[in-house]
Amino acid sequence: MFASSSSSKSASPYPVRSAAVVNADIRALWGRAGGALSSAEQERYQRLLVEWAAAVRADVVEAA
């Protein structure tokens, strides 16, 4: 049980994609939405923002 709880901390809930790819998904989502997001689209947008932020952090760490 100890091993599974520690491994869940290091596992990312999102696949590793570049910030540019995630940004393209965000732009496409807003483009399809026509300026107003449905509840489901808002949830998707929030997940994409978290994924984008993680990708940006990874780029910064890699550059350092």
C-alpha positions as CSV (number, residue, x, y, z in Angstrom):
1,M,0.0,0.0,0.0
2,F,2.8,2.4,0.7
3,A,4.3,2.0,-2.7
4,S,1.1,2.7,-4.5
5,S,0.5,6.0,-2.6
6,S,4.0,7.3,-3.3
7,S,3.7,6.4,-7.0
8,S,0.4,8.2,-7.4
9,K,2.2,11.4,-6.3
10,S,4.7,11.3,-9.1
11,A,2.3,10.2,-11.8
12,S,0.9,13.0,-14.0
13,P,-2.8,12.9,-14.6
14,Y,-2.2,14.2,-18.1
15,P,-0.1,12.9,-21.0
16,V,3.1,14.9,-21.6
17,R,2.4,17.3,-24.4
18,S,4.1,20.6,-25.3
19,A,2.7,23.9,-24.2
20,A,2.2,24.8,-27.9
21,V,0.1,21.7,-28.6
22,V,-2.0,22.3,-25.5
23,N,-2.4,26.0,-26.5
24,A,-3.6,25.0,-29.9
25,D,-6.3,22.8,-28.3
26,I,-7.3,25.7,-26.1
27,R,-7.6,28.0,-29.1
28,A,-9.6,25.4,-31.0
29,L,-12.0,25.0,-28.1
30,W,-12.6,28.7,-27.9
31,G,-13.0,28.9,-31.7
32,R,-15.6,26.2,-31.7
33,A,-17.4,27.7,-28.7
34,G,-18.1,31.0,-30.4
35,G,-17.2,33.0,-27.2
36,A,-19.3,31.1,-24.6
37,L,-18.3,27.8,-23.2
38,S,-20.8,25.2,-22.0
39,S,-20.4,23.5,-18.7
40,A,-18.6,20.5,-20.3
41,E,-16.4,22.9,-22.3
42,Q,-15.5,24.9,-19.2
43,E,-14.4,21.7,-17.5
44,R,-12.3,20.7,-20.6
45,Y,-10.9,24.3,-20.6
46,Q,-9.9,24.0,-16.9
47,R,-8.1,20.7,-17.6
48,L,-6.3,22.1,-20.5
49,L,-5.1,25.1,-18.5
50,V,-3.7,22.8,-15.8
51,E,-2.0,20.7,-18.5
52,W,-0.7,23.9,-20.2
53,A,0.8,25.2,-17.0
54,A,2.5,21.9,-16.3
55,A,4.0,21.9,-19.8
56,V,5.3,25.4,-19.3
57,R,6.8,24.5,-16.0
58,A,8.5,21.4,-17.6
59,D,9.9,23.7,-20.3
60,V,11.3,26.0,-17.7
61,V,12.9,23.2,-15.7
62,E,14.3,21.7,-18.9
63,A,15.8,25.0,-20.0
64,A,17.5,25.5,-16.6
